[in-house]
C-alpha cells in the first residue's frame, strides 16, 4: 500500500529550478503522527544506491548532504501532511528518481518516486 506520493519532477535545464512535492496519506498517518516524524528526500541515480539528500525534523530543523547544500531546501506542512523540496541551480548530476520517506526510512512507505532529469 503506497502511503507517500511524489510529484513535480520532469526535465529541467542546468541552472534551472524545480519544486517537488510529497503527499502523505492522511488515512494512514494522520496529522498528529505525521507532525512527529523525521522526514527526508532520497534520490537514486542509475547505477547508484538510494541516498538521503535532505532531512527535516519535527521542529523544522534541516540537514543536507554536501552535494546539495545551498541549492536544495526541504520544508513541510504538517496540516496538509505534505513535504516539499525546492531545488535551485540544478546540475546534470542531480538527475535521479527522487523519493520521500521517513528518516530512517521504512520500506512500507516507498512510493513510485518522481524522475528529475537535468539536461540541456
Secondary structure, 3 states (H helix, E strand, C coil): CCCEEEECCEEECCCCCEEEEEEECCCCCHHHHHHCCCEEEEEECCCCCCEEEEEECCCCCEEECHHHCCCEEEEEEHHHCEEEEEECCCCHHHCEEEEEEECCCCHHHCCCCEEEEECC
